[in-house]
Amino acid sequence: MAMPAAEIEALIRAALPDAEVEMIDLAGDNDHWHARVTSAAFVGKSRVAQHKMVYAAIGERVGGELHALQVTTAVPK
């Protein structure tokens, strides 16, 4: 079972409405993704806290319908 990029983006944007999200399919199978997420909500938070915010947005889908998700976070310039 795979999870399309648009669905992952929608989940992230639901939790972080200002987020800019770029999805990269790492294996060409819609199952191994890299998400680059930029959000003002990350300002003042550690990298670990930022990543936790993104994973929380996706919830229990990681490890289930979404096999693997690699995350890079940034604050807006």
N, CA, C, O and CB atoms as a CASP TS submission, in Angstrom:
PFRMAT TS
TARGET T0000
AUTHOR 0000-0000-0000
METHOD Language model
MODEL 1
PARENT N/A
ATOM      1  N   MET     1       0.844  -1.173   0.000  1.00  0.00           N
ATOM      2  CA  MET     1       0.000   0.000   0.000  1.00  0.00           C
ATOM      3  C   MET     1       0.892   1.241   0.000  1.00  0.00           C
ATOM      4  O   MET     1       1.809   1.343   0.815  1.00  0.00           O
ATOM      5  CB  MET     1      -0.962  -0.005   1.220  1.00  0.00           C
ATOM      6  N   ALA     2       0.639   2.157  -0.880  1.00  0.00           N
ATOM      7  CA  ALA     2       1.450   3.370  -0.995  1.00  0.00           C
ATOM      8  C   ALA     2       0.625   4.585  -0.601  1.00  0.00           C
ATOM      9  O   ALA     2      -0.602   4.535  -0.527  1.00  0.00           O
ATOM     10  CB  ALA     2       1.997   3.534  -2.431  1.00  0.00           C
ATOM     11  N   MET     3       1.338   5.677  -0.350  1.00  0.00           N
ATOM     12  CA  MET     3       0.680   6.926   0.036  1.00  0.00           C
ATOM     13  C   MET     3       1.151   8.023  -0.909  1.00  0.00           C
ATOM     14  O   MET     3       2.343   8.326  -0.948  1.00  0.00           O
ATOM     15  CB  MET     3       0.987   7.299   1.530  1.00  0.00           C
ATOM     16  N   PRO     4       0.234   8.630  -1.678  1.00  0.00           N
ATOM     17  CA  PRO     4       0.631   9.657  -2.641  1.00  0.00           C
ATOM     18  C   PRO     4       1.143  10.925  -1.971  1.00  0.00           C
ATOM     19  O   PRO     4       0.752  11.250  -0.850  1.00  0.00           O
ATOM     20  CB  PRO     4      -0.533   9.999  -3.536  1.00  0.00           C
ATOM     21  N   ALA     5       2.013  11.628  -2.664  1.00  0.00           N
ATOM     22  CA  ALA     5       2.602  12.864  -2.154  1.00  0.00           C
ATOM     23  C   ALA     5       1.537  13.874  -1.765  1.00  0.00           C
ATOM     24  O   ALA     5       1.661  14.533  -0.732  1.00  0.00           O
ATOM     25  CB  ALA     5       3.532  13.471  -3.190  1.00  0.00           C
ATOM     26  N   ALA     6       0.492  14.007  -2.571  1.00  0.00           N
ATOM     27  CA  ALA     6      -0.557  15.001  -2.296  1.00  0.00           C
ATOM     28  C   ALA     6      -1.230  14.742  -0.955  1.00  0.00           C
ATOM     29  O   ALA     6      -1.595  15.687  -0.255  1.00  0.00           O
ATOM     30  CB  ALA     6      -1.606  14.994  -3.413  1.00  0.00           C
ATOM     31  N   GLU     7      -1.397  13.492  -0.594  1.00  0.00           N
ATOM     32  CA  GLU     7      -2.020  13.144   0.680  1.00  0.00           C
ATOM     33  C   GLU     7      -1.101  13.509   1.852  1.00  0.00           C
ATOM     34  O   GLU     7      -1.565  14.014   2.874  1.00  0.00           O
ATOM     35  CB  GLU     7      -2.361  11.641   0.716  1.00  0.00           C
ATOM     36  N   ILE     8       0.194  13.253   1.700  1.00  0.00           N
ATOM     37  CA  ILE     8       1.169  13.604   2.742  1.00  0.00           C
ATOM     38  C   ILE     8       1.216  15.123   2.899  1.00  0.00           C
ATOM     39  O   ILE     8       1.195  15.640   4.016  1.00  0.00           O
ATOM     40  CB  ILE     8       2.588  13.041   2.396  1.00  0.00           C
ATOM     41  N   GLU     9       1.281  15.827   1.779  1.00  0.00           N
ATOM     42  CA  GLU     9       1.301  17.297   1.807  1.00  0.00           C
ATOM     43  C   GLU     9       0.058  17.841   2.502  1.00  0.00           C
ATOM     44  O   GLU     9       0.157  18.770   3.304  1.00  0.00           O
ATOM     45  CB  GLU     9       1.398  17.866   0.376  1.00  0.00           C
ATOM     46  N   ALA    10      -1.102  17.280   2.208  1.00  0.00           N
ATOM     47  CA  ALA    10      -2.354  17.754   2.809  1.00  0.00           C
ATOM     48  C   ALA    10      -2.329  17.572   4.320  1.00  0.00           C
ATOM     49  O   ALA    10      -2.788  18.449   5.053  1.00  0.00           O
ATOM     50  CB  ALA    10      -3.560  17.010   2.207  1.00  0.00           C
ATOM     51  N   LEU    11      -1.808  16.466   4.792  1.00  0.00           N
ATOM     52  CA  LEU    11      -1.723  16.217   6.236  1.00  0.00           C
ATOM     53  C   LEU    11      -0.787  17.224   6.899  1.00  0.00           C
ATOM     54  O   LEU    11      -1.091  17.758   7.966  1.00  0.00           O
ATOM     55  CB  LEU    11      -1.236  14.777   6.511  1.00  0.00           C
ATOM     56  N   ILE    12       0.347  17.476   6.260  1.00  0.00           N
ATOM     57  CA  ILE    12       1.313  18.427   6.822  1.00  0.00           C
ATOM     58  C   ILE    12       0.714  19.833   6.831  1.00  0.00           C
ATOM     59  O   ILE    12       0.845  20.558   7.817  1.00  0.00           O
ATOM     60  CB  ILE    12       2.642  18.408   6.013  1.00  0.00           C
ATOM     61  N   ARG    13       0.059  20.215   5.738  1.00  0.00           N
ATOM     62  CA  ARG    13      -0.529  21.562   5.660  1.00  0.00           C
ATOM     63  C   ARG    13      -1.713  21.721   6.610  1.00  0.00           C
ATOM     64  O   ARG    13      -1.991  22.835   7.052  1.00  0.00           O
ATOM     65  CB  ARG    13      -0.976  21.861   4.227  1.00  0.00           C
ATOM     66  N   ALA    14      -2.409  20.645   6.931  1.00  0.00           N
ATOM     67  CA  ALA    14      -3.518  20.722   7.890  1.00  0.00           C
ATOM     68  C   ALA    14      -2.976  21.086   9.274  1.00  0.00           C
ATOM     69  O   ALA    14      -3.610  21.835  10.017  1.00  0.00           O
ATOM     70  CB  ALA    14      -4.299  19.372   7.946  1.00  0.00           C
ATOM     71  N   ALA    15      -1.806  20.555   9.613  1.00  0.00           N
ATOM     72  CA  ALA    15      -1.195  20.833  10.916  1.00  0.00           C
ATOM     73  C   ALA    15      -0.387  22.121  10.910  1.00  0.00           C
ATOM     74  O   ALA    15      -0.314  22.818  11.922  1.00  0.00           O
ATOM     75  CB  ALA    15      -0.305  19.680  11.332  1.00  0.00           C
ATOM     76  N   LEU    16       0.221  22.439   9.766  1.00  0.00           N
ATOM     77  CA  LEU    16       1.077  23.621   9.622  1.00  0.00           C
ATOM     78  C   LEU    16       0.594  24.403   8.391  1.00  0.00           C
ATOM     79  O   LEU    16       1.188  24.297   7.318  1.00  0.00           O
ATOM     80  CB  LEU    16       2.605  23.214   9.484  1.00  0.00           C
ATOM     81  N   PRO    17      -0.478  25.186   8.545  1.00  0.00           N
ATOM     82  CA  PRO    17      -1.124  25.819   7.386  1.00  0.00           C
ATOM     83  C   PRO    17      -0.216  26.688   6.517  1.00  0.00           C
ATOM     84  O   PRO    17      -0.462  26.830   5.320  1.00  0.00           O
ATOM     85  CB  PRO    17      -2.249  26.648   7.860  1.00  0.00           C
ATOM     86  N   ASP    18       0.831  27.271   7.106  1.00  0.00           N
ATOM     87  CA  ASP    18       1.723  28.130   6.308  1.00  0.00           C
ATOM     88  C   ASP    18       2.845  27.347   5.639  1.00  0.00           C
ATOM     89  O   ASP    18       3.682  27.937   4.956  1.00  0.00           O
ATOM     90  CB  ASP    18       2.321  29.214   7.185  1.00  0.00           C
ATOM     91  N   ALA    19       2.877  26.048   5.821  1.00  0.00           N
ATOM     92  CA  ALA    19       4.011  25.241   5.362  1.00  0.00           C
ATOM     93  C   ALA    19       4.154  25.236   3.842  1.00  0.00           C
ATOM     94  O   ALA    19       3.180  25.141   3.095  1.00  0.00           O
ATOM     95  CB  ALA    19       3.865  23.819   5.859  1.00  0.00           C
ATOM     96  N   GLU    20       5.409  25.343   3.421  1.00  0.00           N
ATOM     97  CA  GLU    20       5.778  25.052   2.040  1.00  0.00           C
ATOM     98  C   GLU    20       6.317  23.627   2.086  1.00  0.00           C
ATOM     99  O   GLU    20       7.228  23.329   2.858  1.00  0.00           O
ATOM    100  CB  GLU    20       6.851  26.100   1.446  1.00  0.00           C
ATOM    101  N   VAL    21       5.760  22.754   1.266  1.00  0.00           N
ATOM    102  CA  VAL    21       6.136  21.344   1.306  1.00  0.00           C
ATOM    103  C   VAL    21       6.602  20.916  -0.074  1.00  0.00           C
ATOM    104  O   VAL    21       5.912  21.123  -1.072  1.00  0.00           O
ATOM    105  CB  VAL    21       4.953  20.461   1.785  1.00  0.00           C
ATOM    106  N   GLU    22       7.782  20.319  -0.115  1.00  0.00           N
ATOM    107  CA  GLU    22       8.302  19.742  -1.360  1.00  0.00           C
ATOM    108  C   GLU    22       8.486  18.252  -1.110  1.00  0.00           C
ATOM    109  O   GLU    22       9.198  17.853  -0.188  1.00  0.00           O
ATOM    110  CB  GLU    22       9.662  20.428  -1.813  1.00  0.00           C
ATOM    111  N   MET    23       7.846  17.437  -1.930  1.00  0.00           N
ATOM    112  CA  MET    23       7.927  15.989  -1.775  1.00  0.00           C
ATOM    113  C   MET    23       8.847  15.397  -2.847  1.00  0.00           C
ATOM    114  O   MET    23       8.768  15.761  -4.020  1.00  0.00           O
ATOM    115  CB  MET    23       6.517  15.353  -1.856  1.00  0.00           C
ATOM    116  N   ILE    24       9.716  14.481  -2.423  1.00  0.00           N
ATOM    117  CA  ILE    24      10.625  13.799  -3.344  1.00  0.00           C
ATOM    118  C   ILE    24      10.433  12.299  -3.145  1.00  0.00           C
ATOM    119  O   ILE    24      10.589  11.784  -2.038  1.00  0.00           O
ATOM    120  CB  ILE    24      12.129  14.224  -3.103  1.00  0.00           C
ATOM    121  N   ASP    25      10.092  11.606  -4.231  1.00  0.00           N
ATOM    122  CA  ASP    25       9.901  10.154  -4.185  1.00  0.00           C
ATOM    123  C   ASP    25      11.279   9.503  -4.290  1.00  0.00           C
ATOM    124  O   ASP    25      11.892   9.509  -5.357  1.00  0.00           O
ATOM    125  CB  ASP    25       8.940   9.654  -5.340  1.00  0.00           C
ATOM    126  N   LEU    26      11.759   8.947  -3.186  1.00  0.00           N
ATOM    127  CA  LEU    26      13.128   8.432  -3.119  1.00  0.00           C
ATOM    128  C   LEU    26      13.340   7.135  -3.897  1.00  0.00           C
ATOM    129  O   LEU    26      14.444   6.871  -4.373  1.00  0.00           O
ATOM    130  CB  LEU    26      13.506   8.213  -1.690  1.00  0.00           C
ATOM    131  N   ALA    27      12.293   6.330  -4.028  1.00  0.00           N
ATOM    132  CA  ALA    27      12.471   5.027  -4.668  1.00  0.00           C
ATOM    133  C   ALA    27      11.584   4.831  -5.896  1.00  0.00           C
ATOM    134  O   ALA    27      11.625   3.774  -6.527  1.00  0.00           O
ATOM    135  CB  ALA    27      12.194   3.934  -3.674  1.00  0.00           C
ATOM    136  N   GLY    28      10.782   5.842  -6.239  1.00  0.00           N
ATOM    137  CA  GLY    28       9.905   5.717  -7.398  1.00  0.00           C
ATOM    138  C   GLY    28       8.716   4.802  -7.154  1.00  0.00           C
ATOM    139  O   GLY    28       8.107   4.301  -8.100  1.00  0.00           O
ATOM    140  N   ASP    29       8.379   4.580  -5.865  1.00  0.00           N
ATOM    141  CA  ASP    29       7.311   3.634  -5.551  1.00  0.00           C
ATOM    142  C   ASP    29       6.159   4.233  -4.727  1.00  0.00           C
ATOM    143  O   ASP    29       5.286   3.504  -4.256  1.00  0.00           O
ATOM    144  CB  ASP    29       7.892   2.470  -4.811  1.00  0.00           C
ATOM    145  N   ASN    30       6.164   5.566  -4.555  1.00  0.00           N
ATOM    146  CA  ASN    30       5.150   6.231  -3.722  1.00  0.00           C
ATOM    147  C   ASN    30       5.112   5.671  -2.303  1.00  0.00           C
ATOM    148  O   ASN    30       4.072   5.730  -1.646  1.00  0.00           O
ATOM    149  CB  ASN    30       3.772   6.091  -4.361  1.00  0.00           C
ATOM    150  N   ASP    31       6.212   5.138  -1.830  1.00  0.00           N
ATOM    151  CA  ASP    31       6.244   4.498  -0.513  1.00  0.00           C
ATOM    152  C   ASP    31       7.440   4.958   0.322  1.00  0.00           C
ATOM    153  O   ASP    31       7.466   4.733   1.532  1.00  0.00           O
ATOM    154  CB  ASP    31       6.280   2.983  -0.671  1.00  0.00           C
ATOM    155  N   HIS    32       8.426   5.595  -0.304  1.00  0.00           N
ATOM    156  CA  HIS    32       9.627   6.082   0.378  1.00  0.00           C
ATOM    157  C   HIS    32       9.797   7.551  -0.008  1.00  0.00           C
ATOM    158  O   HIS    32      10.198   7.866  -1.128  1.00  0.00           O
ATOM    159  CB  HIS    32      10.910   5.226  -0.006  1.00  0.00           C
ATOM    160  N   TRP    33       9.486   8.448   0.936  1.00  0.00           N
ATOM    161  CA  TRP    33       9.431   9.875   0.625  1.00  0.00           C
ATOM    162  C   TRP    33      10.428  10.690   1.423  1.00  0.00           C
ATOM    163  O   TRP    33      10.824  10.329   2.531  1.00  0.00           O
ATOM    164  CB  TRP    33       8.049  10.401   0.874  1.00  0.00           C
ATOM    165  N   HIS    34      10.817  11.795   0.825  1.00  0.00           N
ATOM    166  CA  HIS    34      11.570  12.844   1.527  1.00  0.00           C
ATOM    167  C   HIS    34      10.700  14.085   1.445  1.00  0.00           C
ATOM    168  O   HIS    34      10.309  14.514   0.359  1.00  0.00           O
ATOM    169  CB  HIS    34      13.026  13.089   0.893  1.00  0.00           C
ATOM    170  N   ALA    35      10.401  14.658   2.602  1.00  0.00           N
ATOM    171  CA  ALA    35       9.608  15.885   2.653  1.00  0.00           C
ATOM    172  C   ALA    35      10.500  17.028   3.118  1.00  0.00           C
ATOM    173  O   ALA    35      11.130  16.947   4.173  1.00  0.00           O
ATOM    174  CB  ALA    35       8.377  15.723   3.596  1.00  0.00           C
ATOM    175  N   ARG    36      10.549  18.091   2.323  1.00  0.00           N
ATOM    176  CA  ARG    36      11.217  19.327   2.741  1.00  0.00           C
ATOM    177  C   ARG    36      10.111  20.282   3.167  1.00  0.00           C
ATOM    178  O   ARG    36       9.282  20.692   2.353  1.00  0.00           O
ATOM    179  CB  ARG    36      12.120  19.949   1.579  1.00  0.00           C
ATOM    180  N   VAL    37      10.104  20.632   4.448  1.00  0.00           N
ATOM    181  CA  VAL    37       9.018  21.438   4.999  1.00  0.00           C
ATOM    182  C   VAL    37       9.581  22.738   5.568  1.00  0.00           C
ATOM    183  O   VAL    37      10.482  22.722   6.407  1.00  0.00           O
ATOM    184  CB  VAL    37       8.247  20.652   6.091  1.00  0.00           C
ATOM    185  N   THR    38       9.041  23.857   5.104  1.00  0.00           N
ATOM    186  CA  THR    38       9.423  25.174   5.607  1.00  0.00           C
ATOM    187  C   THR    38       8.193  25.798   6.257  1.00  0.00           C
ATOM    188  O   THR    38       7.131  25.885   5.641  1.00  0.00           O
ATOM    189  CB  THR    38       9.988  26.090   4.459  1.00  0.00           C
ATOM    190  N   SER    39       8.347  26.235   7.515  1.00  0.00           N
ATOM    191  CA  SER    39       7.204  26.815   8.220  1.00  0.00           C
ATOM    192  C   SER    39       7.674  27.786   9.294  1.00  0.00           C
ATOM    193  O   SER    39       8.684  27.550   9.959  1.00  0.00           O
ATOM    194  CB  SER    39       6.336  25.712   8.846  1.00  0.00           C
ATOM    195  N   ALA    40       6.935  28.878   9.459  1.00  0.00           N
ATOM    196  CA  ALA    40       7.217  29.821  10.535  1.00  0.00           C
ATOM    197  C   ALA    40       6.973  29.187  11.902  1.00  0.00           C
ATOM    198  O   ALA    40       7.504  29.661  12.907  1.00  0.00           O
ATOM    199  CB  ALA    40       6.361  31.078  10.376  1.00  0.00           C
ATOM    200  N   ALA    41       6.179  28.127  11.949  1.00  0.00           N
ATOM    201  CA  ALA    41       5.910  27.430  13.215  1.00  0.00           C
ATOM    202  C   ALA    41       7.179  26.807  13.793  1.00  0.00           C
ATOM    203  O   ALA    41       7.211  26.456  14.972  1.00  0.00           O
ATOM    204  CB  ALA    41       4.846  26.346  13.009  1.00  0.00           C
ATOM    205  N   PHE    42       8.220  26.665  12.978  1.00  0.00           N
ATOM    206  CA  PHE    42       9.473  26.055  13.431  1.00  0.00           C
ATOM    207  C   PHE    42      10.405  27.051  14.124  1.00  0.00           C
ATOM    208  O   PHE    42      11.384  26.650  14.753  1.00  0.00           O
ATOM    209  CB  PHE    42      10.190  25.431  12.255  1.00  0.00           C
ATOM    210  N   VAL    43      10.104  28.343  14.011  1.00  0.00           N
ATOM    211  CA  VAL    43      10.980  29.373  14.587  1.00  0.00           C
ATOM    212  C   VAL    43      11.155  29.131  16.083  1.00  0.00           C
ATOM    213  O   VAL    43      10.180  28.974  16.818  1.00  0.00           O
ATOM    214  CB  VAL    43      10.404  30.795  14.332  1.00  0.00           C
ATOM    215  N   GLY    44      12.424  29.102  16.524  1.00  0.00           N
ATOM    216  CA  GLY    44      12.732  28.935  17.939  1.00  0.00           C
ATOM    217  C   GLY    44      12.679  27.508  18.438  1.00  0.00           C
ATOM    218  O   GLY    44      12.927  27.253  19.616  1.00  0.00           O
ATOM    219  N   LYS    45      12.358  26.570  17.553  1.00  0.00           N
ATOM    220  CA  LYS    45      12.287  25.162  17.955  1.00  0.00           C
ATOM    221  C   LYS    45      13.525  24.415  17.468  1.00  0.00           C
ATOM    222  O   LYS    45      14.091  24.743  16.425  1.00  0.00           O
ATOM    223  CB  LYS    45      11.003  24.497  17.402  1.00  0.00           C
ATOM    224  N   SER    46      13.933  23.413  18.229  1.00  0.00           N
ATOM    225  CA  SER    46      15.075  22.585  17.827  1.00  0.00           C
ATOM    226  C   SER    46      14.711  21.773  16.585  1.00  0.00           C
ATOM    227  O   SER    46      13.533  21.600  16.271  1.00  0.00           O
ATOM    228  CB  SER    46      15.511  21.642  18.986  1.00  0.00           C
ATOM    229  N   ARG    47      15.712  21.286  15.897  1.00  0.00           N
ATOM    230  CA  ARG    47      15.489  20.457  14.706  1.00  0.00           C
ATOM    231  C   ARG    47      14.651  19.232  15.074  1.00  0.00           C
ATOM    232  O   ARG    47      13.754  18.842  14.326  1.00  0.00           O
ATOM    233  CB  ARG    47      16.844  20.020  14.076  1.00  0.00           C
ATOM    234  N   VAL    48      14.945  18.629  16.221  1.00  0.00           N
ATOM    235  CA  VAL    48      14.188  17.450  16.668  1.00  0.00           C
ATOM    236  C   VAL    48      12.714  17.821  16.877  1.00  0.00           C
ATOM    237  O   VAL    48      11.822  17.084  16.458  1.00  0.00           O
ATOM    238  CB  VAL    48      14.796  16.871  17.985  1.00  0.00           C
ATOM    239  N   ALA    49      12.463  18.958  17.522  1.00  0.00           N
ATOM    240  CA  ALA    49      11.083  19.392  17.755  1.00  0.00           C
ATOM    241  C   ALA    49      10.367  19.666  16.432  1.00  0.00           C
ATOM    242  O   ALA    49       9.186  19.351  16.286  1.00  0.00           O
ATOM    243  CB  ALA    49      11.058  20.651  18.641  1.00  0.00           C
ATOM    244  N   GLN    50      11.078  20.247  15.477  1.00  0.00           N
ATOM    245  CA  GLN    50      10.499  20.515  14.156  1.00  0.00           C
ATOM    246  C   GLN    50      10.084  19.209  13.487  1.00  0.00           C
ATOM    247  O   GLN    50       8.980  19.101  12.953  1.00  0.00           O
ATOM    248  CB  GLN    50      11.504  21.280  13.261  1.00  0.00           C
ATOM    249  N   HIS    51      10.966  18.229  13.519  1.00  0.00           N
ATOM    250  CA  HIS    51      10.677  16.937  12.888  1.00  0.00           C
ATOM    251  C   HIS    51       9.496  16.267  13.578  1.00  0.00           C
ATOM    252  O   HIS    51       8.644  15.676  12.915  1.00  0.00           O
ATOM    253  CB  HIS    51      11.916  16.016  12.934  1.00  0.00           C
ATOM    254  N   LYS    52       9.440  16.356  14.907  1.00  0.00           N
ATOM    255  CA  LYS    52       8.318  15.763  15.648  1.00  0.00           C
ATOM    256  C   LYS    52       6.995  16.391  15.227  1.00  0.00           C
ATOM    257  O   LYS    52       5.975  15.706  15.154  1.00  0.00           O
ATOM    258  CB  LYS    52       8.522  15.934  17.165  1.00  0.00           C
ATOM    259  N   MET    53       7.010  17.685  14.951  1.00  0.00           N
ATOM    260  CA  MET    53       5.792  18.370  14.497  1.00  0.00           C
ATOM    261  C   MET    53       5.322  17.799  13.151  1.00  0.00           C
ATOM    262  O   MET    53       4.125  17.603  12.938  1.00  0.00           O
ATOM    263  CB  MET    53       6.042  19.900  14.374  1.00  0.00           C
ATOM    264  N   VAL    54       6.262  17.538  12.257  1.00  0.00           N
ATOM    265  CA  VAL    54       5.907  16.981  10.948  1.00  0.00           C
ATOM    266  C   VAL    54       5.394  15.551  11.101  1.00  0.00           C
ATOM    267  O   VAL    54       4.366  15.194  10.526  1.00  0.00           O
ATOM    268  CB  VAL    54       7.124  17.015   9.992  1.00  0.00           C
ATOM    269  N   TYR    55       6.109  14.731  11.876  1.00  0.00           N
ATOM    270  CA  TYR    55       5.668  13.344  12.067  1.00  0.00           C
ATOM    271  C   TYR    55       4.321  13.280  12.781  1.00  0.00           C
ATOM    272  O   TYR    55       3.513  12.398  12.492  1.00  0.00           O
ATOM    273  CB  TYR    55       6.715  12.557  12.863  1.00  0.00           C
ATOM    274  N   ALA    56       4.068  14.210  13.716  1.00  0.00           N
ATOM    275  CA  ALA    56       2.781  14.244  14.411  1.00  0.00           C
ATOM    276  C   ALA    56       1.647  14.534  13.431  1.00  0.00           C
ATOM    277  O   ALA    56       0.539  14.019  13.586  1.00  0.00           O
ATOM    278  CB  ALA    56       2.800  15.302  15.530  1.00  0.00           C
ATOM    279  N   ALA    57       1.926  15.358  12.424  1.00  0.00           N
ATOM    280  CA  ALA    57       0.917  15.688  11.419  1.00  0.00           C
ATOM    281  C   ALA    57       0.502  14.464  10.612  1.00  0.00           C
ATOM    282  O   ALA    57      -0.641  14.360  10.167  1.00  0.00           O
ATOM    283  CB  ALA    57       1.440  16.770  10.486  1.00  0.00           C
ATOM    284  N   ILE    58       1.430  13.550  10.428  1.00  0.00           N
ATOM    285  CA  ILE    58       1.170  12.362   9.618  1.00  0.00           C
ATOM    286  C   ILE    58       0.625  11.231  10.476  1.00  0.00           C
ATOM    287  O   ILE    58      -0.092  10.358   9.987  1.00  0.00           O
ATOM    288  CB  ILE    58       2.446  11.911   8.900  1.00  0.00           C
ATOM    289  N   GLY    59       0.966  11.252  11.744  1.00  0.00           N
ATOM    290  CA  GLY    59       0.410  10.294  12.690  1.00  0.00           C
ATOM    291  C   GLY    59       0.863   8.869  12.466  1.00  0.00           C
ATOM    292  O   GLY    59       2.012   8.605  12.111  1.00  0.00           O
ATOM    293  N   GLU    60      -0.051   7.975  12.678  1.00  0.00           N
ATOM    294  CA  GLU    60       0.259   6.540  12.658  1.00  0.00           C
ATOM    295  C   GLU    60       0.435   5.978  11.258  1.00  0.00           C
ATOM    296  O   GLU    60       0.684   4.783  11.095  1.00  0.00           O
ATOM    297  CB  GLU    60      -0.825   5.779  13.357  1.00  0.00           C
ATOM    298  N   ARG    61       0.310   6.821  10.254  1.00  0.00           N
ATOM    299  CA  ARG    61       0.466   6.329   8.880  1.00  0.00           C
ATOM    300  C   ARG    61       1.908   5.929   8.578  1.00  0.00           C
ATOM    301  O   ARG    61       2.151   5.057   7.744  1.00  0.00           O
ATOM    302  CB  ARG    61       0.008   7.392   7.884  1.00  0.00           C
ATOM    303  N   VAL    62       2.883   6.581   9.269  1.00  0.00           N
ATOM    304  CA  VAL    62       4.287   6.200   9.066  1.00  0.00           C
ATOM    305  C   VAL    62       4.463   4.800   9.620  1.00  0.00           C
ATOM    306  O   VAL    62       4.092   4.524  10.761  1.00  0.00           O
ATOM    307  CB  VAL    62       5.279   7.215   9.759  1.00  0.00           C
ATOM    308  N   GLY    63       5.023   3.924   8.816  1.00  0.00           N
ATOM    309  CA  GLY    63       5.195   2.533   9.210  1.00  0.00           C
ATOM    310  C   GLY    63       4.020   1.676   8.777  1.00  0.00           C
ATOM    311  O   GLY    63       4.102   0.448   8.810  1.00  0.00           O
ATOM    312  N   GLY    64       2.919   2.314   8.369  1.00  0.00           N
ATOM    313  CA  GLY    64       1.754   1.589   7.871  1.00  0.00           C
ATOM    314  C   GLY    64       1.636   1.815   6.388  1.00  0.00           C
ATOM    315  O   GLY    64       2.390   1.246   5.598  1.00  0.00           O
ATOM    316  N   GLU    65       0.661   2.671   6.001  1.00  0.00           N
ATOM    317  CA  GLU    65       0.481   2.940   4.575  1.00  0.00           C
ATOM    318  C   GLU    65       1.619   3.772   3.998  1.00  0.00           C
ATOM    319  O   GLU    65       1.822   3.794   2.784  1.00  0.00           O
ATOM    320  CB  GLU    65      -0.837   3.649   4.343  1.00  0.00           C
ATOM    321  N   LEU    66       2.357   4.451   4.859  1.00  0.00           N
ATOM    322  CA  LEU    66       3.551   5.201   4.452  1.00  0.00           C
ATOM    323  C   LEU    66       4.750   4.481   5.035  1.00  0.00           C
ATOM    324  O   LEU    66       4.988   4.540   6.241  1.00  0.00           O
ATOM    325  CB  LEU    66       3.497   6.705   4.931  1.00  0.00           C
ATOM    326  N   HIS    67       5.507   3.802   4.187  1.00  0.00           N
ATOM    327  CA  HIS    67       6.597   2.957   4.673  1.00  0.00           C
ATOM    328  C   HIS    67       7.733   3.766   5.273  1.00  0.00           C
ATOM    329  O   HIS    67       8.207   3.453   6.365  1.00  0.00           O
ATOM    330  CB  HIS    67       7.126   2.099   3.551  1.00  0.00           C
ATOM    331  N   ALA    68       8.175   4.804   4.573  1.00  0.00           N
ATOM    332  CA  ALA    68       9.333   5.559   5.049  1.00  0.00           C
ATOM    333  C   ALA    68       9.194   7.028   4.678  1.00  0.00           C
ATOM    334  O   ALA    68       8.796   7.372   3.565  1.00  0.00           O
ATOM    335  CB  ALA    68      10.637   4.982   4.467  1.00  0.00           C
ATOM    336  N   LEU    69       9.534   7.889   5.640  1.00  0.00           N
ATOM    337  CA  LEU    69       9.512   9.321   5.397  1.00  0.00           C
ATOM    338  C   LEU    69      10.753   9.944   6.011  1.00  0.00           C
ATOM    339  O   LEU    69      10.999   9.842   7.213  1.00  0.00           O
ATOM    340  CB  LEU    69       8.227   9.966   5.971  1.00  0.00           C
ATOM    341  N   GLN    70      11.523  10.589   5.156  1.00  0.00           N
ATOM    342  CA  GLN    70      12.702  11.337   5.581  1.00  0.00           C
ATOM    343  C   GLN    70      12.280  12.812   5.576  1.00  0.00           C
ATOM    344  O   GLN    70      11.616  13.263   4.643  1.00  0.00           O
ATOM    345  CB  GLN    70      13.968  11.064   4.627  1.00  0.00           C
ATOM    346  N   VAL    71      12.662  13.557   6.608  1.00  0.00           N
ATOM    347  CA  VAL    71      12.208  14.933   6.750  1.00  0.00           C
ATOM    348  C   VAL    71      13.383  15.896   6.837  1.00  0.00           C
ATOM    349  O   VAL    71      14.363  15.632   7.534  1.00  0.00           O
ATOM    350  CB  VAL    71      11.326  15.072   7.980  1.00  0.00           C
ATOM    351  N   THR    72      13.277  17.018   6.123  1.00  0.00           N
ATOM    352  CA  THR    72      14.171  18.146   6.274  1.00  0.00           C
ATOM    353  C   THR    72      13.283  19.336   6.585  1.00  0.00           C
ATOM    354  O   THR    72      12.291  19.572   5.895  1.00  0.00           O
ATOM    355  CB  THR    72      15.058  18.384   4.988  1.00  0.00           C
ATOM    356  N   THR    73      13.636  20.094   7.630  1.00  0.00           N
ATOM    357  CA  THR    73      12.824  21.251   8.004  1.00  0.00           C
ATOM    358  C   THR    73      13.638  22.527   7.939  1.00  0.00           C
ATOM    359  O   THR    73      14.864  22.512   8.046  1.00  0.00           O
ATOM    360  CB  THR    73      12.245  21.072   9.404  1.00  0.00           C
ATOM    361  N   ALA    74      12.922  23.648   7.759  1.00  0.00           N
ATOM    362  CA  ALA    74      13.580  24.953   7.717  1.00  0.00           C
ATOM    363  C   ALA    74      12.568  26.022   8.117  1.00  0.00           C
ATOM    364  O   ALA    74      11.357  25.809   8.055  1.00  0.00           O
ATOM    365  CB  ALA    74      14.170  25.245   6.297  1.00  0.00           C
ATOM    366  N   VAL    75      13.088  27.169   8.527  1.00  0.00           N
ATOM    367  CA  VAL    75      12.237  28.331   8.800  1.00  0.00           C
ATOM    368  C   VAL    75      12.296  29.225   7.565  1.00  0.00           C
ATOM    369  O   VAL    75      13.292  29.208   6.841  1.00  0.00           O
ATOM    370  CB  VAL    75      12.700  29.110  10.105  1.00  0.00           C
ATOM    371  N   PRO    76      11.247  30.003   7.315  1.00  0.00           N
ATOM    372  CA  PRO    76      11.254  30.885   6.143  1.00  0.00           C
ATOM    373  C   PRO    76      12.366  31.924   6.253  1.00  0.00           C
ATOM    374  O   PRO    76      12.723  32.358   7.349  1.00  0.00           O
ATOM    375  CB  PRO    76       9.890  31.584   5.986  1.00  0.00           C
ATOM    376  N   LYS    77      12.902  32.312   5.111  1.00  0.00           N
ATOM    377  CA  LYS    77      13.971  33.316   5.077  1.00  0.00           C
ATOM    378  C   LYS    77      13.387  34.703   5.137  1.00  0.00           C
ATOM    379  O   LYS    77      14.129  35.686   5.120  1.00  0.00           O
ATOM    380  CB  LYS    77      14.830  33.162   3.820  1.00  0.00           C
TER
END
